[in-house]
Amino acid sequence: MRSVWRSRLPAHGPAAPLREWLLEPDSLTARCLRHCRGFRVRVLRQGRFRPLADDAAQGRLPVREVLLECDGVAVVFAHSALSTVRSGRLGRWFGRLGSRSLGSLLFTYPGFRRGPIEFLRIERGHPLHRRVCEVAGEAASYWARRSRHHLGGSSVLVTEVFLRELPAPV
């Protein structure tokens, strides 16, 4: 079963407030900071790995997977993959993020351009479903969005999977 990313959320898609989170045009890090008292990025893995079929890349590329946590609760699983092994400045920054969010770089450095946001309901059989269930618990599906961020000739594809717990405004 091949999943097809869509440029629009379906009308029968998620209800608010999840829909509002999926449609957030800016940084999810900034939104989390507005909606919780304690924000944390927990790095699950980072290194050179084979990209997922959805990443539309080949070879072993720099990949980073993290959980965004609000007040101790994991709310977003993020999978990011660089477009090439040698990604210049972007690759150096990516490798040095540590426990900082990638959004803190993508939305503050003026050279980045964000491509269109796409949406998908990730179900069993999708390459990210198993990974998400390992850290967030078993569920039939999760809603996700992705977008490509460009800096010069390099780019990073960021896929954000929304978990069941989303913070309400504090």
Contacts in CASP RR format, 6 or more apart in sequence:
PFRMAT RR
TARGET T0000
AUTHOR 0000-0000-0000
METHOD contacts of the structure
MODEL  1
MRSVWRSRLPAHGPAAPLREWLLEPDSLTARCLRHCRGFRVRVLRQGRFR
PLADDAAQGRLPVREVLLECDGVAVVFAHSALSTVRSGRLGRWFGRLGSR
SLGSLLFTYPGFRRGPIEFLRIERGHPLHRRVCEVAGEAASYWARRSRHH
LGGSSVLVTEVFLRELPAPV
1 123 0 8 1.000
1 125 0 8 1.000
3 54 0 8 1.000
3 120 0 8 1.000
3 122 0 8 1.000
3 123 0 8 1.000
3 126 0 8 1.000
4 120 0 8 1.000
5 54 0 8 1.000
5 118 0 8 1.000
5 119 0 8 1.000
5 120 0 8 1.000
5 146 0 8 1.000
6 118 0 8 1.000
6 119 0 8 1.000
6 120 0 8 1.000
7 116 0 8 1.000
7 117 0 8 1.000
7 118 0 8 1.000
7 119 0 8 1.000
8 119 0 8 1.000
9 19 0 8 1.000
9 22 0 8 1.000
9 23 0 8 1.000
9 119 0 8 1.000
13 19 0 8 1.000
13 121 0 8 1.000
13 143 0 8 1.000
14 22 0 8 1.000
14 143 0 8 1.000
17 166 0 8 1.000
17 168 0 8 1.000
18 143 0 8 1.000
18 162 0 8 1.000
18 166 0 8 1.000
21 28 0 8 1.000
21 31 0 8 1.000
21 162 0 8 1.000
21 166 0 8 1.000
22 119 0 8 1.000
22 143 0 8 1.000
22 145 0 8 1.000
22 162 0 8 1.000
24 31 0 8 1.000
25 117 0 8 1.000
26 107 0 8 1.000
27 101 0 8 1.000
27 103 0 8 1.000
27 104 0 8 1.000
27 106 0 8 1.000
27 107 0 8 1.000
28 68 0 8 1.000
28 76 0 8 1.000
28 78 0 8 1.000
28 103 0 8 1.000
28 160 0 8 1.000
29 39 0 8 1.000
29 41 0 8 1.000
29 68 0 8 1.000
29 101 0 8 1.000
29 103 0 8 1.000
29 104 0 8 1.000
29 107 0 8 1.000
30 107 0 8 1.000
32 39 0 8 1.000
32 68 0 8 1.000
32 70 0 8 1.000
32 75 0 8 1.000
32 76 0 8 1.000
32 167 0 8 1.000
33 39 0 8 1.000
34 169 0 8 1.000
35 70 0 8 1.000
35 167 0 8 1.000
35 168 0 8 1.000
35 169 0 8 1.000
35 170 0 8 1.000
36 70 0 8 1.000
36 71 0 8 1.000
36 167 0 8 1.000
36 170 0 8 1.000
37 71 0 8 1.000
37 170 0 8 1.000
38 69 0 8 1.000
38 70 0 8 1.000
38 71 0 8 1.000
38 72 0 8 1.000
39 68 0 8 1.000
39 69 0 8 1.000
39 70 0 8 1.000
40 68 0 8 1.000
40 69 0 8 1.000
40 72 0 8 1.000
40 99 0 8 1.000
41 66 0 8 1.000
41 67 0 8 1.000
41 68 0 8 1.000
41 69 0 8 1.000
41 98 0 8 1.000
41 99 0 8 1.000
41 100 0 8 1.000
41 101 0 8 1.000
42 66 0 8 1.000
42 67 0 8 1.000
42 69 0 8 1.000
42 74 0 8 1.000
42 99 0 8 1.000
43 64 0 8 1.000
43 65 0 8 1.000
43 66 0 8 1.000
43 98 0 8 1.000
43 99 0 8 1.000
44 65 0 8 1.000
44 66 0 8 1.000
44 67 0 8 1.000
44 135 0 8 1.000
45 63 0 8 1.000
45 64 0 8 1.000
45 65 0 8 1.000
46 62 0 8 1.000
46 63 0 8 1.000
46 64 0 8 1.000
46 65 0 8 1.000
46 95 0 8 1.000
46 97 0 8 1.000
46 98 0 8 1.000
47 62 0 8 1.000
47 63 0 8 1.000
47 64 0 8 1.000
48 60 0 8 1.000
48 61 0 8 1.000
48 62 0 8 1.000
48 63 0 8 1.000
48 85 0 8 1.000
49 60 0 8 1.000
49 61 0 8 1.000
49 63 0 8 1.000
50 59 0 8 1.000
50 60 0 8 1.000
50 61 0 8 1.000
51 57 0 8 1.000
51 58 0 8 1.000
51 59 0 8 1.000
51 61 0 8 1.000
51 63 0 8 1.000
51 81 0 8 1.000
52 79 0 8 1.000
52 81 0 8 1.000
52 127 0 8 1.000
52 128 0 8 1.000
53 127 0 8 1.000
54 126 0 8 1.000
54 127 0 8 1.000
54 128 0 8 1.000
54 146 0 8 1.000
54 159 0 8 1.000
55 61 0 8 1.000
55 81 0 8 1.000
55 157 0 8 1.000
56 157 0 8 1.000
57 81 0 8 1.000
57 83 0 8 1.000
57 157 0 8 1.000
59 85 0 8 1.000
60 85 0 8 1.000
61 81 0 8 1.000
61 82 0 8 1.000
61 83 0 8 1.000
61 84 0 8 1.000
61 85 0 8 1.000
62 81 0 8 1.000
62 82 0 8 1.000
62 85 0 8 1.000
62 87 0 8 1.000
62 91 0 8 1.000
62 94 0 8 1.000
62 95 0 8 1.000
63 79 0 8 1.000
63 80 0 8 1.000
63 81 0 8 1.000
63 82 0 8 1.000
64 78 0 8 1.000
64 79 0 8 1.000
64 80 0 8 1.000
64 81 0 8 1.000
64 94 0 8 1.000
64 95 0 8 1.000
64 97 0 8 1.000
64 102 0 8 1.000
65 77 0 8 1.000
65 78 0 8 1.000
65 79 0 8 1.000
65 80 0 8 1.000
65 131 0 8 1.000
66 77 0 8 1.000
66 78 0 8 1.000
66 101 0 8 1.000
66 102 0 8 1.000
67 74 0 8 1.000
67 76 0 8 1.000
67 77 0 8 1.000
67 78 0 8 1.000
67 135 0 8 1.000
68 74 0 8 1.000
68 75 0 8 1.000
68 76 0 8 1.000
68 78 0 8 1.000
68 101 0 8 1.000
69 75 0 8 1.000
70 167 0 8 1.000
71 167 0 8 1.000
73 165 0 8 1.000
73 167 0 8 1.000
74 135 0 8 1.000
74 136 0 8 1.000
74 163 0 8 1.000
74 165 0 8 1.000
75 162 0 8 1.000
75 163 0 8 1.000
75 165 0 8 1.000
75 166 0 8 1.000
75 167 0 8 1.000
76 160 0 8 1.000
76 161 0 8 1.000
76 162 0 8 1.000
76 163 0 8 1.000
77 128 0 8 1.000
77 131 0 8 1.000
77 132 0 8 1.000
77 135 0 8 1.000
77 136 0 8 1.000
77 142 0 8 1.000
77 160 0 8 1.000
77 161 0 8 1.000
77 163 0 8 1.000
78 102 0 8 1.000
78 158 0 8 1.000
78 159 0 8 1.000
78 160 0 8 1.000
78 161 0 8 1.000
79 128 0 8 1.000
79 131 0 8 1.000
79 158 0 8 1.000
79 159 0 8 1.000
79 161 0 8 1.000
80 94 0 8 1.000
80 102 0 8 1.000
80 156 0 8 1.000
80 157 0 8 1.000
80 158 0 8 1.000
80 159 0 8 1.000
81 156 0 8 1.000
81 157 0 8 1.000
82 90 0 8 1.000
82 91 0 8 1.000
82 94 0 8 1.000
82 154 0 8 1.000
82 155 0 8 1.000
82 156 0 8 1.000
83 148 0 8 1.000
83 154 0 8 1.000
83 155 0 8 1.000
83 156 0 8 1.000
83 157 0 8 1.000
84 154 0 8 1.000
87 94 0 8 1.000
87 154 0 8 1.000
87 156 0 8 1.000
88 154 0 8 1.000
89 151 0 8 1.000
89 154 0 8 1.000
90 151 0 8 1.000
90 154 0 8 1.000
90 155 0 8 1.000
90 156 0 8 1.000
91 154 0 8 1.000
93 105 0 8 1.000
94 102 0 8 1.000
94 156 0 8 1.000
97 105 0 8 1.000
102 156 0 8 1.000
102 158 0 8 1.000
105 112 0 8 1.000
106 112 0 8 1.000
106 114 0 8 1.000
106 149 0 8 1.000
106 156 0 8 1.000
106 158 0 8 1.000
109 151 0 8 1.000
111 151 0 8 1.000
111 152 0 8 1.000
112 149 0 8 1.000
112 150 0 8 1.000
112 151 0 8 1.000
113 149 0 8 1.000
113 150 0 8 1.000
113 151 0 8 1.000
114 147 0 8 1.000
114 148 0 8 1.000
114 149 0 8 1.000
114 150 0 8 1.000
115 147 0 8 1.000
115 148 0 8 1.000
115 149 0 8 1.000
115 150 0 8 1.000
116 147 0 8 1.000
117 145 0 8 1.000
117 146 0 8 1.000
117 147 0 8 1.000
118 145 0 8 1.000
118 146 0 8 1.000
118 147 0 8 1.000
119 143 0 8 1.000
119 144 0 8 1.000
119 145 0 8 1.000
120 126 0 8 1.000
120 143 0 8 1.000
120 144 0 8 1.000
120 145 0 8 1.000
120 146 0 8 1.000
121 141 0 8 1.000
121 142 0 8 1.000
121 143 0 8 1.000
121 144 0 8 1.000
122 128 0 8 1.000
122 129 0 8 1.000
122 132 0 8 1.000
122 141 0 8 1.000
122 142 0 8 1.000
122 143 0 8 1.000
122 144 0 8 1.000
122 161 0 8 1.000
123 129 0 8 1.000
123 140 0 8 1.000
123 141 0 8 1.000
124 140 0 8 1.000
124 141 0 8 1.000
128 144 0 8 1.000
128 159 0 8 1.000
128 161 0 8 1.000
129 141 0 8 1.000
129 142 0 8 1.000
132 139 0 8 1.000
132 142 0 8 1.000
132 161 0 8 1.000
132 163 0 8 1.000
133 139 0 8 1.000
136 142 0 8 1.000
136 163 0 8 1.000
136 164 0 8 1.000
139 164 0 8 1.000
142 161 0 8 1.000
142 162 0 8 1.000
142 163 0 8 1.000
143 161 0 8 1.000
143 162 0 8 1.000
144 159 0 8 1.000
144 160 0 8 1.000
144 161 0 8 1.000
144 162 0 8 1.000
145 159 0 8 1.000
145 160 0 8 1.000
145 162 0 8 1.000
146 157 0 8 1.000
146 158 0 8 1.000
146 159 0 8 1.000
146 160 0 8 1.000
147 157 0 8 1.000
147 158 0 8 1.000
148 155 0 8 1.000
148 156 0 8 1.000
148 157 0 8 1.000
148 158 0 8 1.000
149 155 0 8 1.000
149 156 0 8 1.000
149 158 0 8 1.000
END
